[in-house]
């Protein structure tokens, strides 16, 4: 297999996994969802205000299915609760992506496909309040439950991110951890999700 075919095969593997995990997730609070993998060595995931959820392949490599669903559920929460729109607008205006606002691409989905670097920069600088983060956690939990997934996935995602934050050599994950730097404490989030899941009869390991 030549290198080009090998890359295509690798991307297909990630795409198939993401499709398997999110196939039942059609919309959130009236916003149509769509999912795509970006093949990159960076560790991240983000969602645009129109429901376009983008997951980086390197992040998929370090998360199991439940952990990945937890991250996706949280991002969907920001979209469904309309947290993302104002945060993204502000971030885009501050970034090199500001010219995209007046471009011919009229949807966030189109912009995220065409301007990966600038969109990612905007995603990382789109800040939410602590209360919005908690709201997104709660929405993500309920969303996963309604989608037939184990909502304790939210807690598992936070446990993995906490473990990453405690590694001695965490420099390669700095971008991912920076995205969570303004979020509530990991232990607080884990305990909240555990309390919800145990009340709903899920086993939390």
Secondary structure by P-SEA (a helix, b strand, c coil): ccaaaaaaaaaaaaaaaaaaacccccccccbbbbbbbbbccccccccccccbbbbbaaaaaaccaaaaaaaaaaaaaaaaacccaaaaaaaaaacccccccccccccaaaaaaccaaaaaaaaaaccccaaaaaaaaaaaaaaaaaaccccaaaaaaaaaaaaaaaccccccaaaaaaaacccccaaaaaaaaaaaaaaaccccc
